[in-house]
Amino acid sequence: MNFKWFGPIALLAALVIGDQIRINRPAHKYRLMVEVETPEGRKSASSVVAVHPDRSYTRRGQTRTLGDAIFVELGAGKNLVALLAHVDNNLVLDDMNYVALRAYAAASGKRVPFSEMSRLAGAVPVKGALIPVLATFAEPADPGSAKVVPPDDVEAVLGKGYRLRGISAEVVPNGYWPLDFGGALGEPVTRGIQAKLPWLTGADNSAATALRAAGLPGADGIDAREAFTRK
């Protein structure tokens, strides 16, 4: 066997792999946690999402967030879902890219550079306009049963004794794509919303049906599935 090309080929492979890690590694990851007071006590759920800037050579893309919406089981057959979307006249998907950044900036009272986000630590509150759209499903298997839940008046939709205790964001270890399997290798992106909302796996546009049922504006102008899951 001729080994004279082994060194150059190994070097080329290392450069290609390193470049792919550079391009595909998230800028940062953060855990979004939702806590709700219920007649049965405090309930919570969280989801880790990854924020990816466009590092490709064409620079034609944009910053994007990968992850799932948060489904909080509240007991008594009730639920609360924090979507991957905000409302500003119409539904907006891109604001999820900056929830953690803006929450840390609001908590510290000073500007936080996007490039420094992965070095931050500690949970900070997510308040006001930073809170993503909250919804509930009377029947999770039926997208048409969706309703919007106002953060400041959860009782009006879910009933007496239900209150949003708070939403927080916390930067978590980034890891090294594609080896972010947990622990020292970084927090993996949370998946599982499709098990809670089974119609998301279908080929029809049930996600848009859910957003329209909730009365959210601009549901037809976006990829509605991205309000629930992004891959």
LOTI-751294 format. One record per residue: residue in three letters; y, z, x of N, C-alpha, C in turn. Coordinates in steps of 0.001 Angstrom, whole numbers, plus 500000, padded with zeros to 6 digits. Layout:
BEGIN
('ALA' (Y Z X) (Y Z X) (Y Z X))
...
REM end
This chain:
BEGIN
('MET' (498794 500000 500851) (500000 500000 500000) (501251 500000 500883))
('ASN' (502202 499156 500512) (503445 499053 501278) (504467 500046 500709))
('PHE' (504843 501010 501552) (505762 502059 501089) (507213 501810 501486))
('LYS' (507518 500626 502040) (508875 500441 502556) (509922 500424 501451))
('TRP' (509477 500081 500208) (510443 500056 499100) (510466 501359 498318))
('PHE' (509598 502298 498695) (509514 503542 497922) (510835 504304 497926))
('GLY' (511437 504433 499109) (512698 505170 499214) (513807 504566 498384))
('PRO' (514117 503258 498547) (515177 502651 497733) (514903 502714 496239))
('ILE' (513622 502512 495832) (513289 502555 494401) (513472 503971 493858))
('ALA' (513033 504973 494644) (513199 506362 494212) (514677 506725 494088))
('LEU' (515481 506235 495041) (516919 506506 494978) (517549 505852 493762))
('LEU' (517164 504590 493490) (517696 503887 492324) (517309 504611 491039))
('ALA' (516045 505054 490961) (515588 505776 489772) (516374 507066 489580))
('ALA' (516626 507783 490669) (517392 509027 490591) (518814 508757 490111))
('LEU' (519423 507666 490587) (520783 507313 490165) (520827 506953 488687))
('VAL' (519824 506191 488229) (519778 505795 486817) (519586 507009 485931))
('ILE' (518639 507881 486317) (518386 509084 485521) (519620 509985 485502))
('GLY' (520241 510163 486665) (521449 510985 486743) (522566 510432 485895))
('ASP' (522695 509103 485870) (523751 508478 485076) (523485 508655 483583))
('GLN' (522219 508565 483188) (521884 508763 481784) (522158 510204 481343))
('ILE' (521881 511155 482236) (522205 512554 481928) (523717 512714 481778))
('ARG' (524475 512088 482680) (525940 512170 482609) (526450 511597 481293))
('ILE' (525903 510459 480872) (526374 509786 479660) (525969 510549 478408))
('ASN' (524739 511063 478387) (524192 511626 477151) (524319 513141 477024))
('ARG' (524661 513825 478103) (524804 515277 478007) (526012 515634 477146))
('PRO' (525866 516598 476245) (527022 516998 475434) (528139 517577 476295))
('ALA' (529368 517445 475811) (530485 518130 476465) (530341 519631 476266))
('HIS' (529922 520031 475073) (529622 521425 474787) (528799 521511 473510))
('LYS' (528194 522663 473326) (527480 522963 472093) (528060 524251 471520))
('TYR' (528021 524354 470213) (528450 525614 469616) (527583 525956 468411))
('ARG' (527456 527261 468202) (526722 527764 467046) (527727 528102 465954))
('LEU' (527532 527535 464782) (528358 527867 463628) (527535 528780 462737))
('MET' (528078 529955 462441) (527361 530937 461620) (528133 531216 460338))
('VAL' (527400 531280 459235) (527979 531577 457924) (527365 532874 457418))
('GLU' (528219 533820 457030) (527759 535101 456494) (528302 535276 455079))
('VAL' (527432 535700 454178) (527797 535842 452769) (527349 537204 452266))
('GLU' (528239 537882 451567) (527870 539115 450867) (527283 538726 449513))
('THR' (526136 539305 449173) (525473 539027 447902) (525091 540344 447236))
('PRO' (524707 540311 445960) (524238 541542 445322) (523011 542130 446015))
('GLU' (522289 541324 446800) (521104 541790 447522) (521421 542190 448958))
('GLY' (522696 542124 449339) (523070 542449 450707) (523581 541229 451448))
('ARG' (523840 541401 452715) (524405 540319 453517) (523341 539285 453874))
('LYS' (523695 538015 453691) (522822 536902 454055) (523568 536012 455047))
('SER' (522835 535419 455966) (523489 534555 456944) (522541 533470 457423))
('ALA' (523126 532444 458000) (522367 531368 458635) (523298 530701 459632))
('SER' (522711 530023 460592) (523533 529367 461598) (522890 528064 462029))
('SER' (523676 527264 462717) (523185 525983 463223) (523906 525671 464523))
('VAL' (523153 525222 465524) (523746 524779 466784) (523986 523280 466711))
('VAL' (525206 522869 467008) (525545 521449 467041) (526035 521085 468441))
('ALA' (525930 519812 468765) (526335 519320 470082) (527470 518326 469934))
('VAL' (528491 518470 470752) (529657 517583 470713) (529583 516633 471908))
('HIS' (529514 515347 471605) (529334 514314 472629) (530570 513419 472720))
('PRO' (531256 513417 473836) (532326 512433 474031) (531715 511093 474431))
('ASP' (532489 510039 474333) (532018 508717 474752) (532195 508596 476261))
('ARG' (531072 508604 476991) (531122 508444 478447) (530552 507092 478878))
('SER' (530301 506206 477929) (529726 504915 478280) (530743 504083 479052))
('TYR' (530274 503044 479684) (531161 502225 480502) (532094 501368 479651))
('THR' (531689 501062 478421) (532538 500242 477556) (533670 501049 476938))
('ARG' (533433 502383 476787) (534436 503273 476164) (534844 502776 474780))
('ARG' (533893 502204 474053) (534206 501692 472718) (533830 502673 471614))
('GLY' (533123 503718 471986) (532699 504681 470986) (533734 505737 470742))
('GLN' (533277 506882 470243) (534184 507987 469988) (533412 509290 470092))
('THR' (534138 510385 470154) (533482 511683 470172) (532692 511859 468880))
('ARG' (531501 512418 469004) (530657 512601 467826) (529923 513928 467925))
('THR' (529573 514482 466777) (528830 515733 466700) (527433 515453 466174))
('LEU' (526423 516012 466840) (525041 515885 466397) (524558 517249 465918))
('GLY' (523835 517259 464812) (523312 518512 464285) (523113 518432 462786))
('ASP' (522864 519574 462185) (522596 519663 460749) (523572 520605 460068))
('ALA' (523773 520358 458779) (524520 521293 457953) (523761 522624 457891))
('ILE' (524454 523683 457504) (523859 525026 457439) (523476 525335 455995))
('PHE' (522239 525730 455792) (521745 526103 454464) (521481 527601 454465))
('VAL' (522246 528330 453680) (522093 529789 453596) (521340 530140 452318))
('GLU' (520176 530749 452474) (519409 531243 451326) (520033 532565 450871))
('LEU' (520497 532609 449632) (521204 533790 449143) (520353 534699 448275))
('GLY' (519130 534278 447967) (518303 535050 447056) (518619 534691 445613))
('ALA' (517760 535091 444721) (517925 534827 443286) (518066 533339 443009))
('GLY' (517454 532509 443862) (517494 531067 443662) (518812 530406 443998))
('LYS' (519707 531135 444674) (521030 530585 444988) (521136 530259 446476))
('ASN' (522079 529391 446784) (522248 528937 448161) (523702 528558 448406))
('LEU' (524033 528481 449671) (525350 528000 450093) (525133 527071 451282))
('VAL' (525739 525900 451239) (525572 524910 452299) (526936 524612 452925))
('ALA' (527013 524769 454237) (528218 524381 454980) (527997 522972 455510))
('LEU' (528700 522011 454952) (528519 520611 455311) (529153 520297 456664))
('LEU' (528792 519156 457206) (529407 518666 458445) (530602 517796 458077))
('ALA' (531493 518357 457293) (532625 517582 456779) (533756 518505 456372))
('HIS' (534943 517951 456361) (536145 518621 455865) (536808 517699 454841))
('VAL' (537776 518220 454139) (538537 517407 453190) (540000 517415 453581))
('ASP' (540554 516219 453759) (541985 516022 453986) (542371 514808 453170))
('ASN' (542678 515021 451912) (542820 513969 450902) (541461 513359 450579))
('ASN' (540730 512874 451603) (539374 512379 451438) (538457 513138 452382))
('LEU' (537158 512916 452240) (536201 513536 453147) (536415 513030 454571))
('VAL' (536370 513954 455520) (536556 513635 456940) (535345 514176 457705))
('LEU' (534714 513309 458488) (533552 513713 459271) (533916 514118 460696))
('ASP' (534958 513530 461251) (535274 513717 462672) (535797 515107 463023))
('ASP' (536318 515854 462062) (536897 517158 462378) (535855 518148 462893))
('MET' (534562 517897 462625) (533522 518785 463150) (533512 518780 464673))
('ASN' (534014 517710 465280) (534054 517623 466740) (534936 518704 467355))
('TYR' (535877 519215 466579) (536911 520080 467143) (536970 521461 466487))
('VAL' (535967 521790 465673) (535980 523101 464994) (536001 524235 466008))
('ALA' (535075 524210 466964) (535012 525296 467939) (536255 525314 468818))
('LEU' (536671 524155 469287) (537853 524074 470155) (539076 524681 469462))
('ARG' (539299 524301 468213) (540472 524798 467484) (540325 526259 467125))
('ALA' (539084 526713 466874) (538876 528131 466568) (539151 528999 467792))
('TYR' (538715 528544 468977) (539001 529300 470206) (540499 529292 470498))
('ALA' (541143 528172 470257) (542591 528093 470478) (543327 529039 469536))
('ALA' (542898 529078 468273) (543548 529965 467305) (543325 531425 467678))
('ALA' (542132 531752 468169) (541825 533140 468521) (542578 533601 469759))
('SER' (542788 532678 470703) (543462 533048 471956) (544966 532870 471889))
('GLY' (545416 532075 470917) (546848 531811 470801) (547378 530839 471831))
('LYS' (546483 530108 472474) (546933 529129 473465) (546011 527914 473450))
('ARG' (546480 526845 474035) (545726 525598 474072) (544448 525768 474886))
('VAL' (543365 525197 474380) (542086 525222 475087) (541710 523788 475434))
('PRO' (541629 523435 476717) (541259 522063 477086) (539833 521729 476639))
('PHE' (539642 520539 476123) (538318 520090 475690) (537323 520190 476841))
('SER' (537756 519862 478042) (536871 519850 479209) (536424 521247 479640))
('GLU' (537111 522286 479147) (536774 523658 479522) (535901 524366 478493))
('MET' (535607 523693 477392) (534911 524352 476296) (533553 524923 476688))
('SER' (532785 524207 477490) (531431 524657 477826) (531426 525948 478632))
('ARG' (532578 526361 479171) (532661 527575 479989) (533065 528804 479174))
('LEU' (533380 528610 477913) (533834 529728 477097) (532648 530548 476592))
('ALA' (532939 531746 476133) (531889 532636 475634) (532456 533524 474542))
('GLY' (531560 534065 473727) (531980 534963 472661) (532231 534227 471362))
('ALA' (531999 534912 470266) (532204 534308 468947) (533653 534476 468507))
('VAL' (534159 533476 467815) (535522 533517 467284) (535484 533120 465805))
('PRO' (536399 533639 465003) (536391 533308 463576) (536829 531879 463305))
('VAL' (536243 531310 462290) (536626 529980 461794) (537305 530207 460446))
('LYS' (538597 529896 460381) (539378 530231 459197) (540155 529025 458674))
('GLY' (540653 529181 457454) (541571 528200 456881) (541026 526792 456867))
('ALA' (541838 525870 457350) (541480 524448 457315) (540298 524120 458217))
('LEU' (539922 525024 459120) (538781 524774 460000) (537445 524971 459290))
('ILE' (537452 525658 458161) (536219 525893 457416) (535714 524570 456847))
('PRO' (534465 524207 457134) (533941 522955 456573) (533729 523078 455067))
('VAL' (533474 521972 454437) (533222 521967 452994) (532003 522830 452690))
('LEU' (532154 523722 451721) (531054 524554 451259) (530581 524048 449904))
('ALA' (529268 523990 449746) (528693 523502 448494) (527484 524339 448137))
('THR' (527027 524199 446908) (525804 524841 446481) (525031 523868 445608))
('PHE' (523718 524042 445554) (522855 523201 444724) (522118 524092 443738))
('ALA' (522348 523854 442449) (521633 524606 441425) (520136 524367 441560))
('GLU' (519789 523155 441984) (518401 522795 442266) (518392 521954 443532))
('PRO' (517978 522521 444663) (518051 521798 445932) (517338 520453 445945))
('ALA' (516343 520282 445099) (515630 519007 445039) (516400 517952 444265))
('ASP' (517499 518345 443639) (518293 517420 442816) (519684 517271 443414))
('PRO' (520000 516134 444058) (521330 515973 444653) (522454 516011 443628))
('GLY' (522119 515682 442385) (523137 515695 441335) (523530 517076 440879))
('SER' (522880 518120 441420) (523203 519493 441008) (524204 520159 441943))
('ALA' (524839 519377 442829) (525773 519932 443809) (527089 520343 443178))
('LYS' (527651 521439 443682) (528989 521881 443305) (529724 522355 444550))
('VAL' (531012 522112 444591) (531834 522637 445683) (532057 524126 445464))
('VAL' (532056 524878 446570) (532309 526318 446509) (533586 526616 447285))
('PRO' (534641 527080 446630) (535865 527422 447359) (535644 528643 448246))
('PRO' (536014 528568 449521) (535755 529688 450438) (536369 531008 449996))
('ASP' (537516 530933 449333) (538221 532160 448947) (537853 532646 447551))
('ASP' (536928 531952 446886) (536521 532391 445546) (535079 531963 445286))
('VAL' (534180 532459 446123) (532764 532121 445993) (532205 532605 444656))
('GLU' (532722 533748 444187) (532256 534315 442923) (532418 533356 441759))
('ALA' (533456 532535 441789) (533735 531636 440673) (532592 530652 440438))
('VAL' (531830 530346 441490) (530737 529386 441367) (529379 530084 441392))
('LEU' (529217 531041 442291) (527908 531666 442480) (527695 532908 441627))
('GLY' (528782 533488 441133) (528638 534648 440268) (529123 535926 440918))
('LYS' (529156 536978 440113) (529686 538263 440547) (528880 538828 441712))
('GLY' (529585 539366 442686) (528942 539999 443821) (528744 539104 445027))
('TYR' (529165 537832 444908) (529041 536902 446031) (530409 536681 446671))
('ARG' (530447 536812 447993) (531707 536663 448714) (531425 536125 450122))
('LEU' (532263 535208 450544) (532146 534711 451912) (532655 535788 452860))
('ARG' (531746 536344 453640) (532140 537392 454578) (532856 536802 455783))
('GLY' (532424 535643 456215) (533094 535010 457338) (532281 533868 457920))
('ILE' (532960 533027 458673) (532331 531946 459426) (532811 532085 460866))
('SER' (531897 531933 461800) (532267 532057 463206) (531682 530916 464017))
('ALA' (532317 530654 465152) (531838 529648 466103) (531653 530311 467455))
('GLU' (530615 529913 468161) (530351 530480 469483) (529760 529408 470388))
('VAL' (530392 529152 471510) (529862 528201 472478) (528548 528746 473035))
('VAL' (527550 527868 473120) (526228 528260 473623) (525885 527413 474849))
('PRO' (524885 527825 475651) (524534 527068 476856) (524241 525605 476574))
('ASN' (524791 524755 477404) (524733 523315 477190) (523384 522722 477556))
('GLY' (522806 523170 478661) (521553 522608 479120) (521762 521263 479801))
('TYR' (520659 520661 480176) (520703 519356 480844) (519861 518365 480061))
('TRP' (520569 517524 479302) (519872 516516 478509) (518944 515721 479403))
('PRO' (517688 515422 478985) (517073 515747 477689) (516192 517001 477744))
('LEU' (516458 517913 478661) (515603 519079 478873) (516162 520347 478245))
('ASP' (516996 520219 477214) (517591 521402 476586) (516642 521957 475525))
('PHE' (515617 522657 476014) (514575 523173 475139) (514757 524641 474797))
('GLY' (515841 525253 475258) (516065 526660 474988) (516086 527496 476249))
('GLY' (516582 528716 476126) (516651 529617 477268) (517563 529076 478343))
('ALA' (517077 529116 479581) (517883 528666 480715) (518175 527175 480655))
('LEU' (517390 526447 479873) (517583 524997 479770) (518612 524623 478714))
('GLY' (519197 525611 478052) (520241 525320 477067) (519723 525414 475646))
('GLU' (520630 525688 474722) (520276 525820 473313) (520024 524441 472698))
('PRO' (518879 524230 472065) (518647 522948 471404) (519451 522841 470110))
('VAL' (519752 521624 469720) (520429 521384 468448) (519495 521803 467311))
('THR' (520041 522493 466315) (519248 522977 465188) (518945 521853 464208))
('ARG' (517692 521771 463802) (517277 520831 462761) (516569 521587 461644))
('GLY' (516515 521004 460453) (515794 521644 459360) (516397 521432 457987))
('ILE' (517578 520827 457907) (518224 520656 456601) (517406 519748 455686))
('GLN' (516662 518802 456265) (515876 517897 455435) (514737 518618 454723))
('ALA' (514254 519716 455298) (513231 520512 454620) (513825 521255 453423))
('LYS' (515117 521586 453492) (515791 522292 452402) (516258 521342 451305))
('LEU' (516685 520149 451718) (517185 519132 450788) (516317 517891 450967))
('PRO' (515144 517850 450343) (514147 516811 450618) (514605 515391 450321))
('TRP' (515594 515223 449468) (516065 513878 449141) (516787 513223 450313))
('LEU' (517122 513979 451334) (517761 513389 452511) (516821 512448 453260))
('THR' (515513 512608 453061) (514547 511754 453752) (514338 510429 453042))
('GLY' (514875 510279 451838) (514669 509056 451076) (515525 507902 451563))
('ALA' (515159 506707 451130) (515885 505505 451540) (517092 505235 450638))
('ASP' (517178 505926 449505) (518311 505677 448604) (519534 506452 449093))
('ASN' (520620 506347 448348) (521874 506974 448766) (522085 508294 448035))
('SER' (521065 509160 448093) (521149 510436 447386) (522235 511339 447958))
('ALA' (522529 511191 449250) (523588 512010 449844) (524930 511709 449182))
('ALA' (525200 510438 448927) (526444 510077 448237) (526432 510615 446812))
('THR' (525270 510609 446184) (525153 511174 444833) (525547 512647 444843))
('ALA' (525088 513374 445872) (525414 514800 445977) (526903 515013 446161))
('LEU' (527523 514227 447035) (528957 514390 447297) (529778 514037 446061))
('ARG' (529360 512997 445351) (530083 512627 444125) (529902 513700 443054))
('ALA' (528686 514227 442926) (528421 515275 441927) (529297 516491 442182))
('ALA' (529551 516771 443462) (530397 517912 443825) (531875 517614 443626))
('GLY' (532191 516362 443296) (533590 515992 443065) (534389 515822 444328))
('LEU' (533707 515538 445452) (534409 515383 446722) (535008 513992 446839))
('PRO' (536256 513885 447230) (536928 512580 447277) (536515 511753 448485))
('GLY' (536387 510444 448271) (536105 509547 449390) (534660 509495 449808))
('ALA' (533732 509924 448939) (532314 509933 449302) (531780 508535 449551))
('ASP' (532363 507544 448903) (531881 506168 449059) (532455 505482 450291))
('GLY' (533396 506125 450963) (534022 505502 452126) (533446 505964 453448))
('ILE' (532369 506765 453409) (531756 507287 454630) (530250 507095 454558))
('ASP' (529560 507335 455665) (528105 507434 455645) (527780 508836 455138))
('ALA' (527443 508934 453863) (527320 510233 453203) (526272 511127 453846))
('ARG' (525222 510554 454401) (524186 511371 455040) (524760 512188 456195))
('GLU' (525817 511670 456832) (526385 512367 457983) (527112 513646 457592))
('ALA' (527327 513857 456318) (527860 515146 455879) (526794 516227 455914))
('PHE' (525510 515800 456032) (524392 516732 456030) (523625 516758 457349))
('THR' (523494 515623 457993) (522734 515558 459243) (523206 514390 460070))
('ARG' (523263 514605 461393) (523670 513553 462341) (522738 513571 463534))
('LYS' (522247 512402 463889) (521280 512298 464979) (521730 511253 465991))
REM end
